[in-house]
Amino acid sequence: MINLLIEIQKNMGIIKKNKKDIKEDSNVSLLKEMKKEFEAEKLNYKNIDNKFKKIEEDMKELEEKISKLKGDIKIDENKLYGDMKYDLKFMETLEKSIKLKENDIKKLEEDSLNLMYEEENTSKERSKSRKKLMDLKEKFYNCKESSSENRVRAKENIVKAEGNIKKFEQRIPKELLDEFNELCSVKGTGAAVISKGVCSGCKMKVSAVTVDDIKKNKHIVYCDNCGRIVHYNHSIE
Ligand SMILES: [Zn+2]
């Protein structure tokens, strides 16, 4: 009979532990952290992407400037080497103007090259951020999955333990069960077995009187240290 009580206690312990696991699911706070990290990285990615787009626009603008200057030079050169004859002064002015434009093109091309390096670096940065985002997402969903798996398992354990308790309770006299439940809820103790004179609940040696009471097969015997039920004689009502 005491063993049935011990079994009930074990199952009560299982229920308590699983309820605690559900309540203190460490994955929940972990998921919150991950979500925060993900949002921050998303913002970072957006900034990098905007920077990349700006570089592309700047490059396009530079290319347009260069091509406009090249066109202008062509016009100047046509005038210079064309059939129309101009005076020397005008031709000097044209040559000077061509030289200035060629210098401008050189500068713009240098700028364009620098932008190309910048574009390459930003593109790498963006890929890195994208990969980080994907990793975070995967980590998040894995964690979420294991969290809900743990929750389902914990709930299953609770249902199973509750079923076990019901089954055991049916085999225990009402009087003993009431006494046991009272001890469980009020004192948080319950039942224990005495082995070699030691109580399995409080791990203390019980008194000779207690040992004697058990030997005499008394109705209900309690541990004289912790008060747990350690013996019950069904035949005495
Ligand atoms: Zn005890």
Residues whose N, C-alpha, C, O or C-beta is under 5 A from the ligand:
A	BS01	ZN	C199 G201 C202 C223 N225 C226 G227 R228
